[in-house]
Amino acid sequence: MIFFTFVVCLSLCEVYLRFFKHYRAQTFVRLGDRIYPLSGLADDRHYTFDPKTGYALIPNIYDEKQFITTDQYGFRTTGKAIDPHRESIIFVGDSTVFGWGVRDEATFPYLLAHQDSLNNFNIINMGVPSYSIGHILQVLETKVPLYKPKIVFVAILWPWKPFEGYSSSSAWKKVDFDFYKKTIPLRTQYASHESLKRRLMPKTFFYLRDVYYKIKFKDQIRDNLTRPGIRDFNISEEDEKKLALEHVRLLKDAAAFLEAKGVQVIFYIHPYQYTIFHKDYQTLGKTGREMMMKQLNALYTGDFLKSKFSGEPFFIDGCHLTELGHQQYADYFLGIIQMKKEN
């Protein structure tokens, strides 16, 4: 009788998840020893070789499993089509701009696109996961000018240093096109590859696993405040200055072309969480950050994030924003845009 009752309950739960709740079978995923939201978690299937930037997102992606949608140009959707007759406010950067870890409509460019005060502008999200400074420079040179830019925000993830994952020691600042041509196929369409076995798996199983993952995910919140980032910053102060100056030189050169045409280019430094909240790391990268703030007139969002922190994690793994973080960023950038419009 107990077994029969248990089976009936599971069956009713499965019916509810499949036909009423429309549960999509998985919300969290384990990568290594950490748990991440599946929404916005781009992977190799979402990329194509790009002769302008080395690699980019495939145009017209509709990934209903991971809530990633791109427009006809390969930019993550803001929910509104780009109007070629309108000026654009463009966000350029890596996964922190793309919105790695959140669904389309939770990203701050998407939220900004639906502000009534910005209806006369295109809001374009040109962020792509794992983009280095080299990719960002190529975007500024080859893609931004095509969309009547008015204001361009450029994200700088700091502190970080070039790491062994690049194909060469200089690939972080100069795109290695041959490398990407060999490693990332030219794709014109996104293809989901979910096996029949996975599609037939009971959604109740995934739902219960998500409950467990949510508990595990919450256990990692405080850990995110204390652990060093993936790209450790164990370099001397002299090397830090050189790296910061290299950032300044490259980004200034890339911005000069746009600024000569009247475009406002605004750099902002997006920090790792532990450099904001952990007392042992708060001075990490400070020398380079202050150099870039002074010489690029760059904004620093760390102080803003710290002032808004209310017990919820702003990052899911040390640098990426949660939905709450994206909401706060949307408010932050809206204020800057309004100020720039008035000036």
N, C-alpha and C positions, 0 to 999 in steps of 0.2 A: 504493500500500500504506500509506504514511504517512497519507494523507488518510482512507482507510478505517478505519484504527486509531483515528484522532482522532474520527471520527464515532461509532464503536462506544463509545468511552470516554464521550463526551458523552451518548449514549443511555442507557448504563448508569447514569450519574450522575443523569440526569433521572428514570429509573425509581425509583432509590433515594430521591431527594428527594420524589417524589410519593407513593409507596406504602409506604415503610418509615420514613423519617425524618419524614414529614408536615411538611416544611418549608413555612412559610406565605408564602413568596415575597418577603419583604422584612423586614429587621430594622432597617436604618438609613435615614434620609431626609436629603436635602440641603435646607436652608432658607437661601437666600442663600448666604453663603460659609462656612457652618458645617454640621457633621454632627450629627444627633441620633438617639438610639434612637427607633424608631417606637412602641414600647410606651408606653402612657399618654399619647400625644401627642394630646390632645383638640383638636378643631377645631369649626368652626361647626355641623357636622352633629350634634354631641352636645348642643347647647344648645337651650333653649326659653325663651320669654318667661315670666317668673314675676311675678305681681302682688305678691308679698311682697318679693322681692329684686332685681327688674329682669330678671334672667335666672338660669337654673339648669341643671343637667344633666337631660336627659330621663329619666324613670323607666323602669326595666326595659330599659336598654341591654344588649345582648350583642354586643360588637364583638370578634370572634375574631381580627381582623387586628391591632388595636392593643391587645388585651388590656385593654379598658375595660368594666367591668360595673357597672351601678347597680341598686339595689334598687327596690322599689315607690314609695319616697319621693323617688327621684332622688339618693340619696347613693351615693358609690362603695362598692362592696361590701367588707365585711370577712370575707366567707365565712360569716357567721352572720346569721340573720334577727333583726330587732329584736323582743325580747319586751316587750310593753307593761306587763308586771307587774314588770319589773326596772328598777333604777336604771341610769343611763347615764353613761359617761365619754365626753365629746364633744370632738372636735377641730375647731376653726373656723379658717378662713384661706383662703389663695389656692392657687395651683398647688403650692407647697412642701408643703402639707398633702395636697392631692389626690393627689400622687405623679406629677407631670408628668415623663415620661421613663422610667417603670418600669411593669411589668405589675401587675395587681391584687394578686396575692399577695406582691409585694415591698414594698408600702407599709408604713410603720411602724404605722398603725392596724390593718391586717390582721394583722401580726405580733403586735401586742398582743392582738388578739381571740382569738388561739390560745394565750395564756398560761394555764396551768391555774389560776393564782392569781387570774385575772380572770373566771373562768367565770360568776360570779354577776352580772356587769355586761354591759350592752350597750356595745360599743365602736363609736362612730359617727364616720364620716369625712364632715364637712360642708364640706370644702375644695372650692373651685371655681376653676379657672384664671382669672387676671386679676381676681379680686375685690379691690376697694379697701377702704379703711376703711369707706366708706359701706355697701358690701354686707355687710361683717362685722357692722356695727352692726345691720342689718336681720335677719341670721341670729340674732344674740343675742336680739333682741326678739321675733321672730315664729316661729322654728323650734326653737331650743334648748328653750324651756319645754315643748314638746309631748312630750318624751321622758324625763321624770323625771330631769333632770340631777343628778348627784352632784358630779362634777368636770368643769369645762370649761376646756380649754386653748385659748388664743387666740393665733395667730401674728401677729407684727408684722414685716414685711420692712423692714429698715433697714440702711443709709441709702437713702432714696429721696425724690423730691419729685413733686408733681403734674405731669403732663406733658401735652403737646398732644393726646394720643390721646383724652382725655376730651371729652365734649360741651360742657363749660363749665368755668370755673376752679374751681367749687365741687363738681363732680360726683364728685371723689375722696372726699368726705366726706358727700355727700347724693345718694342714687341718683336719677338722672334717668329716671324711669319712662317718660315720653313718648318719650325717645330709644330705649330698648330695645324699646318696643312697636312702633316704626317699623322697627327694624333686625333684630330677632330674632323669627321667626314663633313662634306658639304651636304646639308639637308635642307630641303624646301618644305617638308611637312613633318609635323610631330606625330609619332606613332607610340601609343601606349602598348606595353607588352605585359599585360597581366595574364597569368596562366589560367586555364580553365579550372584547375584544382583550387586556385586561390579564390576565384569567383564563386565557387560552390561551397567554400568553407562557411560554416555557420557564423553569422554576424554576431551572435551572442558571445562566441569565443573572443572575437576582437574587442567587443564592448567590455567584457570582463578584464581583458588584458589592458585596455585603456585605463580602467579604474586603478589597476595596479600601477601603471606607468605614471598616472597623475600623482599618486602618493610618492613615487620615486622621484618624480620631477620636482615636487615641492621640497623634498629633502635636499635638493641641490641648490636651492636659492642662495643660501648663505655661503655655500662653497663657491658660487660664482663671484662673490664679493672678494674672495681671498686668493683664488688661484691665478697664477700667471697665465698670460695669453698663449695662444698656439705659437705665435712668433715672439719668442722671448727676446728681451731687450738688454742682454748682458753685453754691453759695449762700453768703451771708455767715453768720458765726456768729450774728448777731442773728436773721436769718431762720430759721436752723436751730433756735434756741431757741423761736421762735414756732411753728414747725411741730411741734416735739416737744410743746409745751404744748397745742397743738390736739389732738394724738393723745391726750394724757393726759385732757383734759377730755371728749372724746367717748367714749373707752373706759371711763372711770370712770362716766359717766352710764349707759352701756349695761349695765355690770356691776352697778350698784346694785340694780336690780330683782331680779336673780338672787340676789345675796348676801343680800338681805332675806328670801329664802325658804330660806336655809341652803345655797345652792350655793357651792362653792368655785370661784372664777374665777381662773385662773392665766394670766398673760400671759407670753409668751416672745418674745424678739427673735431672729429668724433673719437672719443677716448675708449679705452677699455674700462670696464666697470671697477676693477680692483684698484685702478689708479685714482679713482674718485673716493672710494669708501674705505679702503684698507690703509691704515696709518703707515705701514711699512713700505707702501708703494706710491704714496701721493706725490713724491718728488721725482718719480721715474719718468724720464722723458721731458722734464720741465724745461731744461735748457733749450732743447730743440723746439719745443712748443712755443716758448716765449719768442724765439727768433722768428718763427713763422707768423706768429700773431703780429709782430712788429713789422716785418718786411713784406708780408703778404696782406697785411691788415685783416688777418684771418680771425673769424669768430671761434670761440671755444665753447662747446655745448656741455662740457663737464660741469661747470658751475651751475648751469641751468638744470641739468639732470639732478644734481645734488639737492638743489632747492626744492625740487618737485618730488623727491623720493618719499614715499609714504608707507613703506613696508612691503610693497609689491615689487617683484623683480623688473627692472627696466631692460635687462638683457637675459637671453636664454642660455648663453654660453660664455659670457664675459664681454661680448661686444655687440651682439645683435639685439635690437629692440623687441620687446613684447608688444601686444596690441596697445597696452596702456602707454608704453613709450612712444609709439607712433602717434597716438592722440596728442601727447604733449609736444612732440616735434611739429605736428601740424599747427598747433597754436603758436609755437615759437616762430616758425617761418612765416606764418600769416602776419604776425606783428611786424617782422622785418620787411616783408613785401609791401605792406600798407605804408610803412614809413618811407620806403624807396619811391613808391608811387607819388606820395605827397611832395617829395623833393624833386 
